Amino acid sequence: MPGWILIALALVTFVLWLKYGLDMVLGMRHVPKLAAFPPLEAEQLPSLSIVFAARDEALKIEAATLSLLAMDYPSLEIIAVNDRSSDDTGDILDQLAAKDRRLRVIHVDSLPDGWLGKTNGLQQGFLATSGDYLLFTDADVHFSRDALRRAIHYMQKYDVAHLTVPPKIINAKPSLKIMLPAFAISFFLNM
């Protein structure tokens, strides 16, 4: 294949990615930011269940779980699923649950046929929930104290049954910083 064809293909690919990236950036300007919604008062809040599955997250699980427990949401339960961890994840979660009754820990020791680990873990957590609203998150995510009260305000104002909030990535490795824009563009193109 002649070199000019490869250069032309590379240029077309670059222009398309640039166009999709600009479309995404311009489109995101019209999406309301969660921070723009004042936190609702306690009497306006429905009950909420947070579910996360963790596998071998001993180095990160305590800080992330403590950020959930520090939230100022009055009617909150947190279901943590220890998904077959081979490190101290389960013990750390059990110790935290002993100190705060809002945290319940489910230990998954085996994976049923036909299930993927995280999917099964989240399903087991879901089966234990009692809240009016559900939040599924990852085991290493940290939340601001009023994030849930703002998210519920957003959901009630726009009458939405499902809300996805993109995270703010902190201390990302260079490889993740390179990959995130391509992932975001691909994600938005498939919506």
N, CA, C and O of each residue as an XYZ file, in Angstrom:
764
protein
N       0.855     -1.171      0.000
C       0.000      0.000      0.000
C       0.900      1.233      0.000
O       1.822      1.328      0.810
N       0.641      2.158     -0.887
C       1.470      3.371     -0.959
C       1.391      4.175      0.344
O       0.372      4.175      1.035
N       2.492      4.855      0.654
C       2.576      5.652      1.873
C       1.544      6.763      1.949
O       1.068      7.089      3.036
N       1.185      7.357      0.796
C       0.219      8.461      0.835
C      -1.169      7.971      1.255
O      -1.941      8.739      1.829
N      -1.500      6.701      0.978
C      -2.800      6.149      1.401
C      -2.820      5.996      2.927
O      -3.820      6.304      3.575
N      -1.711      5.518      3.488
C      -1.634      5.399      4.945
C      -1.729      6.758      5.612
O      -2.396      6.907      6.636
N      -1.069      7.744      5.039
C      -1.136      9.104      5.581
C      -2.563      9.633      5.479
O      -3.061     10.253      6.419
N      -3.220      9.396      4.357
C      -4.607      9.844      4.176
C      -5.538      9.166      5.186
O      -6.392      9.828      5.776
N      -5.382      7.856      5.389
C      -6.200      7.143      6.368
C      -5.962      7.661      7.779
O      -6.906      7.825      8.551
N      -4.718      7.914      8.110
C      -4.393      8.454      9.432
C      -5.020      9.832      9.615
O      -5.540     10.142     10.687
N      -4.972     10.656      8.577
C      -5.550     12.000      8.650
C      -7.068     11.940      8.800
O      -7.643     12.675      9.602
N      -7.713     11.071      8.034
C      -9.174     10.913      8.135
C      -9.547     10.426      9.535
O     -10.499     10.924     10.136
N      -8.796      9.455     10.049
C      -9.065      8.936     11.390
C      -8.911     10.048     12.422
O      -9.748     10.180     13.315
N      -7.862     10.840     12.313
C      -7.631     11.945     13.236
C      -8.774     12.950     13.174
O      -9.264     13.392     14.213
N      -9.199     13.311     11.980
C     -10.283     14.288     11.820
C     -11.586     13.754     12.414
O     -12.321     14.500     13.062
N     -11.876     12.469     12.199
C     -13.098     11.889     12.771
C     -13.061     11.894     14.289
O     -14.042     12.278     14.925
N     -11.940     11.473     14.891
C     -11.827     11.499     16.350
C     -11.931     12.923     16.873
O     -12.549     13.158     17.912
N     -11.334     13.874     16.167
C     -11.417     15.273     16.573
C     -12.864     15.760     16.521
O     -13.327     16.438     17.439
N     -13.577     15.414     15.446
C     -14.982     15.805     15.317
C     -15.824     15.207     16.436
O     -16.612     15.915     17.064
N     -15.663     13.896     16.695
C     -16.434     13.247     17.750
C     -16.090     13.828     19.120
O     -16.972     14.004     19.961
N     -14.833     14.119     19.338
C     -14.421     14.727     20.604
C     -15.034     16.101     20.805
O     -15.505     16.424     21.895
N     -15.029     16.909     19.759
C     -15.647     18.236     19.852
C     -17.159     18.130     20.055
O     -17.732     18.873     20.852
N     -17.802     17.213     19.340
C     -19.238     16.993     19.533
C     -19.535     16.641     20.990
O     -20.497     17.142     21.571
N     -18.708     15.780     21.574
C     -18.917     15.376     22.951
C     -18.731     16.560     23.901
O     -19.556     16.781     24.787
N     -17.660     17.314     23.720
C     -17.389     18.457     24.595
C     -18.508     19.487     24.482
O     -18.989     19.994     25.495
N     -18.922     19.797     23.261
C     -19.991     20.779     23.074
C     -21.319     20.263     23.623
O     -22.087     21.023     24.214
N     -21.588     18.981     23.431
C     -22.824     18.401     23.954
C     -22.861     18.372     25.469
O     -23.913     18.586     26.071
N     -21.723     18.108     26.090
C     -21.668     18.033     27.551
C     -21.936     19.384     28.205
O     -22.317     19.439     29.375
N     -21.744     20.459     27.473
C     -22.039     21.789     28.031
C     -23.519     21.934     28.345
O     -23.891     22.758     29.181
N     -24.370     21.152     27.693
C     -25.814     21.253     27.895
C     -26.334     20.302     28.967
O     -27.515     20.340     29.312
N     -25.465     19.456     29.488
C     -25.871     18.516     30.532
C     -25.742     19.227     31.879
O     -24.670     19.731     32.215
N     -26.840     19.270     32.657
C     -26.764     19.932     33.969
C     -25.742     19.253     34.874
O     -25.623     18.028     34.876
N     -25.023     20.033     35.624
C     -24.027     19.514     36.566
C     -24.690     19.252     37.910
O     -25.509     20.046     38.371
N     -24.339     18.153     38.525
C     -24.908     17.790     39.814
C     -24.648     18.872     40.861
O     -25.490     19.120     41.724
N     -23.498     19.505     40.783
C     -23.147     20.548     41.756
C     -24.092     21.750     41.689
O     -24.151     22.536     42.635
N     -24.826     21.902     40.593
C     -25.746     23.031     40.457
C     -27.044     22.815     41.235
O     -27.837     23.747     41.376
N     -27.271     21.617     41.737
C     -28.501     21.308     42.462
C     -28.232     21.356     43.958
O     -27.383     20.621     44.464
N     -28.950     22.217     44.666
C     -28.720     22.259     46.112
C     -29.159     20.947     46.767
O     -30.128     20.325     46.330
N     -28.454     20.534     47.802
C     -28.835     19.295     48.484
C     -30.233     19.428     49.095
O     -30.558     20.462     49.678
N     -31.051     18.395     48.964
C     -32.384     18.401     49.563
C     -32.280     18.267     51.076
O     -31.307     17.729     51.604
N     -33.294     18.764     51.755
C     -33.358     18.630     53.206
C     -33.771     17.205     53.571
O     -34.347     16.496     52.745
N     -33.488     16.790     54.775
C     -33.703     15.403     55.214
C     -35.133     14.933     55.010
O     -35.347     13.793     54.595
N     -36.121     15.782     55.291
C     -37.524     15.351     55.187
C     -37.973     15.132     53.745
O     -39.042     14.561     53.527
N     -37.205     15.559     52.768
C     -37.542     15.388     51.358
C     -36.897     14.160     50.735
O     -37.085     13.895     49.548
N     -36.151     13.422     51.515
C     -35.331     12.349     50.970
C     -35.955     10.968     51.172
O     -36.367     10.625     52.281
N     -36.025     10.172     50.093
C     -36.467      8.784     50.230
C     -35.332      7.923     50.792
O     -34.187      8.369     50.852
N     -35.642      6.714     51.195
C     -34.592      5.812     51.664
C     -33.725      5.385     50.474
O     -34.195      5.319     49.339
N     -32.471      5.101     50.754
C     -31.505      4.811     49.696
C     -30.611      3.651     50.105
O     -30.126      3.592     51.235
N     -30.401      2.740     49.180
C     -29.485      1.614     49.383
C     -28.317      1.752     48.421
O     -28.503      1.934     47.218
N     -27.113      1.664     48.968
C     -25.900      1.670     48.150
C     -25.366      0.246     48.108
O     -25.256     -0.415     49.142
N     -25.036     -0.224     46.910
C     -24.520     -1.581     46.741
C     -23.187     -1.521     45.999
O     -23.062     -0.859     44.969
N     -22.199     -2.223     46.540
C     -20.954     -2.392     45.789
C     -20.393     -3.777     46.046
O     -20.586     -4.357     47.115
N     -19.698     -4.295     45.050
C     -19.018     -5.577     45.159
C     -17.514     -5.325     45.128
O     -17.022     -4.535     44.322
N     -16.801     -5.998     46.003
C     -15.351     -5.801     46.098
C     -14.636     -7.138     46.049
O     -15.033     -8.098     46.710
N     -13.588     -7.185     45.266
C     -12.737     -8.371     45.227
C     -11.281     -7.931     45.309
O     -10.784     -7.209     44.445
N     -10.624     -8.370     46.341
C      -9.204     -8.071     46.548
C      -8.934     -6.564     46.492
O      -8.064     -6.108     45.751
N      -9.682     -5.809     47.276
C      -9.560     -4.350     47.332
C      -9.042     -3.880     48.692
O      -9.325     -2.752     49.095
N      -8.300     -4.710     49.397
C      -7.872     -4.396     50.759
C      -7.157     -3.051     50.879
O      -7.291     -2.370     51.896
N      -6.411     -2.668     49.867
C      -5.662     -1.420     49.948
C      -6.549     -0.177     49.837
O      -6.166      0.897     50.302
N      -7.727     -0.312     49.226
C      -8.576      0.851     48.965
C      -9.930      0.808     49.664
O     -10.600      1.836     49.771
N     -10.339     -0.355     50.138
C     -11.720     -0.544     50.573
C     -12.084      0.273     51.809
O     -13.202      0.782     51.896
N     -11.182      0.409     52.753
C     -11.526      1.128     53.981
C     -11.817      2.599     53.705
O     -12.841      3.118     54.149
N     -10.937      3.272     52.984
C     -11.134      4.703     52.712
C     -12.400      4.944     51.891
O     -13.149      5.882     52.164
N     -12.637      4.109     50.898
C     -13.826      4.292     50.060
C     -15.101      4.037     50.867
O     -16.072      4.783     50.736
N     -15.108      3.006     51.687
C     -16.290      2.700     52.498
C     -16.521      3.790     53.536
O     -17.666      4.163     53.794
N     -15.460      4.301     54.129
C     -15.617      5.398     55.086
C     -16.185      6.643     54.419
O     -16.914      7.403     55.056
N     -15.861      6.867     53.137
C     -16.444      8.027     52.447
C     -17.951      7.845     52.274
O     -18.700      8.821     52.308
N     -18.399      6.605     52.087
C     -19.842      6.336     52.008
C     -20.501      6.545     53.359
O     -21.572      7.145     53.449
N     -19.860      6.050     54.409
C     -20.416      6.194     55.749
C     -20.417      7.646     56.228
O     -21.182      7.995     57.127
N     -19.581      8.484     55.647
C     -19.514      9.899     56.035
C     -20.565     10.760     55.337
O     -20.680     11.953     55.620
N     -21.323     10.166     54.437
C     -22.325     10.951     53.715
C     -23.403     11.439     54.678
O     -23.715     10.784     55.673
N     -23.959     12.596     54.361
C     -24.974     13.194     55.228
C     -26.388     12.840     54.769
O     -27.284     13.685     54.791
N     -26.578     11.616     54.363
C     -27.879     11.142     53.902
C     -28.532     10.395     55.067
O     -27.963      9.424     55.566
N     -29.722     10.831     55.511
C     -30.285     10.279     56.746
C     -30.773      8.831     56.677
O     -30.541      8.074     57.620
N     -31.425      8.428     55.619
C     -32.002      7.085     55.542
C     -31.200      6.261     54.542
O     -31.594      6.088     53.389
N     -30.065      5.758     55.017
C     -29.085      5.133     54.134
C     -28.697      3.754     54.652
O     -28.448      3.566     55.843
N     -28.650      2.796     53.734
C     -28.058      1.497     54.042
C     -27.013      1.216     52.975
O     -27.181      1.573     51.809
N     -25.936      0.574     53.392
C     -24.847      0.246     52.477
C     -24.659     -1.271     52.517
O     -24.429     -1.859     53.574
N     -24.763     -1.879     51.350
C     -24.585     -3.325     51.223
C     -23.251     -3.545     50.509
O     -23.107     -3.235     49.327
N     -22.286     -4.080     51.244
C     -20.968     -4.371     50.683
C     -20.869     -5.873     50.448
O     -21.116     -6.673     51.350
N     -20.507     -6.239     49.235
C     -20.381     -7.657     48.901
C     -18.899     -7.989     48.737
O     -18.228     -7.482     47.838
N     -18.411     -8.843     49.616
C     -17.045     -9.347     49.507
C     -17.086    -10.518     48.525
O     -17.523    -11.617     48.868
N     -16.629    -10.269     47.317
C     -16.762    -11.233     46.225
C     -15.523    -12.115     46.096
O     -14.656    -11.863     45.260
N     -15.448    -13.143     46.925
C     -14.407    -14.167     46.833
C     -12.993    -13.607     46.994
O     -12.060    -14.093     46.355
N     -12.829    -12.599     47.834
C     -11.509    -11.986     48.004
C     -10.524    -12.952     48.646
O     -10.881    -13.752     49.511
N      -9.283    -12.857     48.201
C      -8.213    -13.676     48.783
C      -7.307    -12.843     49.683
O      -6.325    -13.356     50.221
N      -7.631    -11.560     49.850
C      -6.863    -10.693     50.740
C      -7.737    -10.343     51.951
O      -8.662    -11.091     52.268
N      -7.467     -9.238     52.625
C      -8.178     -8.860     53.849
C      -9.442     -8.035     53.596
O      -9.987     -7.456     54.536
N      -9.915     -7.967     52.366
C     -11.102     -7.160     52.055
C     -12.276     -7.500     52.961
O     -12.876     -6.602     53.552
N     -12.609     -8.762     53.077
C     -13.748     -9.174     53.900
C     -13.581     -8.803     55.361
O     -14.529     -8.335     55.992
N     -12.396     -9.002     55.906
C     -12.144     -8.668     57.316
C     -12.279     -7.169     57.553
O     -12.851     -6.747     58.558
N     -11.757     -6.369     56.637
C     -11.857     -4.915     56.775
C     -13.323     -4.481     56.749
O     -13.742     -3.653     57.558
N     -14.094     -5.037     55.826
C     -15.518     -4.697     55.751
C     -16.249     -5.132     57.016
O     -17.089     -4.390     57.525
N     -15.947     -6.318     57.531
C     -16.588     -6.795     58.760
C     -16.269     -5.867     59.938
O     -17.146     -5.576     60.752
N     -15.021     -5.403     60.031
C     -14.633     -4.493     61.115
C     -15.383     -3.171     61.010
O     -15.819     -2.622     62.022
N     -15.537     -2.656     59.790
C     -16.279     -1.404     59.599
C     -17.760     -1.599     59.920
O     -18.385     -0.720     60.513
N     -18.319     -2.731     59.536
C     -19.745     -3.007     59.798
C     -20.010     -3.140     61.296
O     -21.096     -2.796     61.762
N     -19.036     -3.632     62.051
C     -19.201     -3.762     63.498
C     -19.305     -2.392     64.169
O     -19.840     -2.279     65.272
N     -18.799     -1.357     63.508
C     -18.814     -0.003     64.071
C     -19.976      0.846     63.572
O     -20.264      1.891     64.155
N     -20.654      0.415     62.496
C     -21.726      1.238     61.924
C     -22.828      0.327     61.392
O     -22.604     -0.438     60.453
N     -24.008      0.406     61.985
C     -25.106     -0.505     61.632
C     -25.668     -0.258     60.232
O     -26.421     -1.088     59.723
N     -25.321      0.863     59.599
C     -25.796      1.127     58.230
C     -25.087      0.257     57.198
O     -25.561      0.123     56.070
N     -23.964     -0.329     57.572
C     -23.174     -1.165     56.667
C     -23.450     -2.638     56.955
O     -23.294     -3.108     58.082
N     -23.866     -3.356     55.908
C     -24.036     -4.807     55.992
C     -23.094     -5.441     54.986
O     -22.923     -4.933     53.877
N     -22.488     -6.545     55.371
C     -21.519     -7.221     54.509
C     -22.066     -8.599     54.143
O     -22.523     -9.357     54.999
N     -22.004     -8.896     52.863
C     -22.361    -10.213     52.348
C     -21.089    -10.842     51.799
O     -20.361    -10.214     51.030
N     -20.827    -12.063     52.186
C     -19.632    -12.763     51.709
C     -20.048    -13.792     50.663
O     -20.834    -14.697     50.942
N     -19.516    -13.641     49.472
C     -19.757    -14.596     48.387
C     -18.519    -15.476     48.285
O     -17.418    -14.990     48.027
N     -18.714    -16.775     48.491
C     -17.588    -17.704     48.497
C     -17.400    -18.460     47.189
O     -16.315    -18.964     46.902
N     -18.484    -18.535     46.387
C     -18.376    -19.256     45.120
C     -19.228    -18.555     44.067
O     -20.155    -17.808     44.380
N     -18.891    -18.816     42.838
C     -19.574    -18.184     41.716
C     -20.525    -19.191     41.076
O     -20.082    -20.240     40.610
N     -21.831    -18.889     41.046
C     -22.782    -19.810     40.412
C     -22.494    -19.955     38.916
O     -21.968    -19.037     38.285
N     -22.839    -21.103     38.362
C     -22.663    -21.337     36.932
C     -23.408    -20.273     36.127
O     -24.542    -19.922     36.451
N     -22.768    -19.768     35.089
C     -23.391    -18.808     34.193
C     -23.298    -17.365     34.651
O     -23.781    -16.478     33.948
N     -22.694    -17.093     35.805
C     -22.586    -15.730     36.323
C     -21.152    -15.224     36.200
O     -20.198    -15.998     36.264
N     -21.020    -13.924     36.024
C     -19.726    -13.249     36.124
C     -19.606    -12.736     37.554
O     -20.616    -12.467     38.204
N     -18.386    -12.601     38.043
C     -18.170    -12.254     39.441
C     -18.838    -10.981     39.905
O     -19.628    -11.008     40.849
N     -18.541     -9.871     39.265
C     -19.091     -8.600     39.730
C     -20.607     -8.561     39.562
O     -21.315     -8.049     40.429
N     -21.098     -9.090     38.469
C     -22.534     -9.116     38.230
C     -23.238     -9.920     39.314
O     -24.262     -9.488     39.842
N     -22.698    -11.076     39.645
C     -23.268    -11.888     40.715
C     -23.199    -11.161     42.046
O     -24.166    -11.171     42.806
N     -22.066    -10.529     42.338
C     -21.923     -9.793     43.589
C     -22.952     -8.681     43.719
O     -23.566     -8.518     44.773
N     -23.139     -7.924     42.658
C     -24.134     -6.851     42.701
C     -25.551     -7.409     42.829
O     -26.389     -6.817     43.508
N     -25.820     -8.533     42.188
C     -27.137     -9.172     42.317
C     -27.380     -9.608     43.763
O     -28.465     -9.390     44.302
N     -26.379    -10.221     44.388
C     -26.525    -10.641     45.785
C     -26.759     -9.431     46.686
O     -27.564     -9.491     47.614
N     -26.053     -8.331     46.411
C     -26.271     -7.108     47.176
C     -27.663     -6.545     46.952
O     -28.331     -6.134     47.901
N     -28.099     -6.526     45.706
C     -29.444     -6.028     45.373
C     -30.515     -6.796     46.145
O     -31.462     -6.194     46.651
N     -30.378     -8.103     46.238
C     -31.374     -8.924     46.927
C     -31.490     -8.573     48.408
O     -32.499     -8.896     49.035
N     -30.486     -7.924     48.974
C     -30.498     -7.558     50.386
C     -30.953     -6.123     50.634
O     -31.003     -5.696     51.787
N     -31.287     -5.368     49.593
C     -31.633     -3.950     49.764
C     -33.064     -3.762     50.232
O     -33.923     -4.624     50.050
N     -33.294     -2.597     50.847
C     -34.650     -2.235     51.270
C     -34.982     -0.789     50.904
O     -36.090     -0.333     51.186
N     -34.062     -0.063     50.290
C     -34.277      1.348     49.994
C     -35.222      1.602     48.837
O     -35.429      0.741     47.982
N     -35.797      2.811     48.824
C     -36.649      3.238     47.716
C     -35.818      3.484     46.455
O     -36.286      3.250     45.341
N     -34.593      3.955     46.637
C     -33.675      4.213     45.532
C     -32.459      3.320     45.716
O     -32.111      2.949     46.837
N     -31.810      2.977     44.596
C     -30.612      2.145     44.621
C     -29.454      2.880     43.970
O     -29.628      3.569     42.965
N     -28.281      2.729     44.544
C     -27.057      3.256     43.955
C     -26.075      2.098     43.861
O     -25.702      1.506     44.874
N     -25.658      1.780     42.640
C     -24.621      0.776     42.415
C     -23.331      1.527     42.128
O     -23.299      2.407     41.267
N     -22.280      1.187     42.837
C     -21.014      1.884     42.665
C     -19.871      0.874     42.724
O     -20.084     -0.314     42.962
N     -18.663      1.368     42.504
C     -17.483      0.524     42.601
C     -16.900      0.629     44.009
O     -17.183      1.577     44.741
N     -16.100     -0.338     44.369
C     -15.568     -0.434     45.720
C     -14.451      0.563     46.015
O     -14.034      0.688     47.166
N     -13.968      1.262     45.022
C     -12.869      2.209     45.254
C     -13.265      3.650     44.953
O     -12.395      4.501     44.764
N     -14.563      3.936     44.907
C     -15.046      5.285     44.599
C     -15.283      6.049     45.895
O     -15.820      5.508     46.861
N     -14.873      7.320     45.898
C     -15.102      8.209     47.039
C     -16.175      9.216     46.642
O     -16.187      9.705     45.512
N     -17.070      9.524     47.569
C     -18.170     10.449     47.319
C     -18.029     11.683     48.192
O     -17.498     11.611     49.301
N     -18.508     12.827     47.687
C     -18.591     14.006     48.543
C     -19.776     13.819     49.480
O     -20.694     13.056     49.181
N     -19.757     14.509     50.606
C     -20.772     14.306     51.658
C     -22.199     14.515     51.175
O     -23.108     13.815     51.621
N     -22.410     15.460     50.274
C     -23.782     15.786     49.871
C     -24.144     15.287     48.467
O     -25.173     15.688     47.922
N     -23.337     14.443     47.892
C     -23.573     13.974     46.512
C     -24.926     13.291     46.358
O     -25.616     13.506     45.361
N     -25.307     12.483     47.320
C     -26.576     11.757     47.204
C     -27.773     12.687     47.306
O     -28.749     12.519     46.575
N     -27.714     13.662     48.199
C     -28.830     14.601     48.333
C     -28.977     15.436     47.063
O     -30.093     15.791     46.682
N     -27.881     15.748     46.415
C     -27.942     16.481     45.140
C     -28.481     15.582     44.022
O     -29.286     16.026     43.203
N     -28.042     14.329     43.989
C     -28.490     13.402     42.943
C     -29.991     13.144     43.055
O     -30.683     13.089     42.039
N     -30.500     12.986     44.271
C     -31.937     12.772     44.451
C     -32.702     14.025     44.030
O     -33.772     13.916     43.432
N     -32.179     15.197     44.328
C     -32.811     16.443     43.871
C     -32.906     16.462     42.347
O     -33.956     16.785     41.791
N     -31.811     16.118     41.673
C     -31.789     16.051     40.205
C     -32.840     15.074     39.697
O     -33.606     15.396     38.788
N     -32.877     13.882     40.285
C     -33.808     12.851     39.830
C     -35.261     13.278     40.028
O     -36.105     13.032     39.166
N     -35.550     13.909     41.149
C     -36.919     14.353     41.403
C     -37.309     15.512     40.496
O     -38.436     15.563     40.004
N     -36.389     16.440     40.273
C     -36.696     17.590     39.426
C     -36.998     17.165     37.989
O     -37.945     17.664     37.381
N     -36.202     16.250     37.447
C     -36.368     15.817     36.059
C     -37.193     14.539     35.922
O     -37.371     14.027     34.817
N     -37.695     14.027     37.041
C     -38.530     12.827     37.056
C     -37.872     11.680     36.280
O     -38.474     11.090     35.383
N     -36.640     11.385     36.644
C     -35.911     10.300     35.992
C     -35.814      9.106     36.938
O     -35.698      9.270     38.152
N     -35.863      7.926     36.378
C     -35.780      6.702     37.170
C     -34.363      6.141     37.210
O     -34.067      5.251     38.007
N     -33.487      6.661     36.349
C     -32.116      6.149     36.269
C     -31.187      7.324     36.028
O     -31.448      8.151     35.154
N     -30.117      7.408     36.784
C     -29.168      8.503     36.655
C     -27.757      7.945     36.711
O     -27.415      7.172     37.606
N     -26.955      8.340     35.756
C     -25.542      7.988     35.750
C     -24.740      9.268     35.886
O     -24.951     10.220     35.135
N     -23.833      9.295     36.830
C     -23.018     10.483     37.075
C     -21.567     10.117     36.808
O     -21.038      9.199     37.434
N     -20.913     10.822     35.883
C     -19.501     10.507     35.626
C     -18.629     10.950     36.798
O     -18.872     12.004     37.387
N     -17.635     10.166     37.135
C     -16.777     10.514     38.273
C     -15.708     11.530     37.893
O     -15.385     11.721     36.720
N     -15.180     12.164     38.907
C     -13.982     12.981     38.745
C     -12.807     12.061     39.062
O     -12.703     11.546     40.175
N     -11.934     11.855     38.101
C     -10.805     10.937     38.273
C      -9.666     11.676     38.972
O      -9.191     12.706     38.493
N      -9.237     11.134     40.110
C      -8.167     11.751     40.897
C      -6.978     10.795     40.924
O      -7.139      9.586     41.089
N      -5.802     11.348     40.761
C      -4.564     10.555     40.829
C      -4.535      9.405     39.831
O      -4.082      8.307     40.156
N      -5.014      9.654     38.625
C      -5.017      8.604     37.604
C      -3.604      8.378     37.067
O      -2.809      9.310     36.943
N      -3.319      7.132     36.757
C      -2.049      6.803     36.128
C      -2.051      7.382     34.709
O      -3.120      7.567     34.127
N      -0.875      7.670     34.145
C      -0.813      8.230     32.787
C      -1.538      7.370     31.750
O      -2.176      7.903     30.842
N      -1.446      6.050     31.879
C      -2.115      5.184     30.900
C      -3.633      5.359     30.964
O      -4.303      5.310     29.932
N      -4.179      5.562     32.164
C      -5.618      5.785     32.309
C      -6.007      7.144     31.749
O      -7.057      7.279     31.121
N      -5.174      8.147     31.969
C      -5.455      9.489     31.440
C      -5.496      9.484     29.909
O      -6.269     10.227     29.303
N      -4.679      8.660     29.301
C      -4.661      8.556     27.837
C      -5.898      7.826     27.340
O      -6.473      8.195     26.316
N      -6.308      6.785     28.069
C      -7.417      5.957     27.630
C      -8.787      6.608     27.851
O      -9.708      6.364     27.072
N      -8.939      7.422     28.885
C     -10.252      7.968     29.236
C     -10.922      8.778     28.128
O     -12.113      8.575     27.893
N     -10.238      9.671     27.441
C     -10.925     10.411     26.374
C     -11.465      9.497     25.270
O     -12.581      9.698     24.791
N     -10.691      8.510     24.870
C     -11.171      7.576     23.838
C     -12.365      6.791     24.340
O     -13.319      6.571     23.594
N     -12.326      6.362     25.607
C     -13.461      5.642     26.184
C     -14.699      6.535     26.214
O     -15.792      6.102     25.847
N     -14.524      7.775     26.649
C     -15.665      8.694     26.739
C     -16.290      8.938     25.375
O     -17.513      8.928     25.235
N     -15.458      9.155     24.379
C     -15.986      9.375     23.027
C     -16.736      8.136     22.557
O     -17.847      8.245     22.038
N     -16.146      6.969     22.732
C     -16.815      5.722     22.317
C     -18.108      5.525     23.058
O     -19.097      5.096     22.464
N     -18.133      5.831     24.359
C     -19.336      5.676     25.163
C     -20.449      6.571     24.634
O     -21.580      6.117     24.462
N     -20.142      7.827     24.376
C     -21.163      8.768     23.928
C     -21.612      8.491     22.504
O     -22.752      8.789     22.147
N     -20.740      7.930     21.690
C     -21.141      7.586     20.314
C     -22.150      6.450     20.292
O     -22.959      6.351     19.370
N     -22.104      5.592     21.302
C     -22.997      4.438     21.334
C     -24.289      4.711     22.084
O     -25.077      3.786     22.283
N     -24.532      5.921     22.501
C     -25.763      6.240     23.236
C     -26.932      6.390     22.286
O     -28.052      6.659     22.722
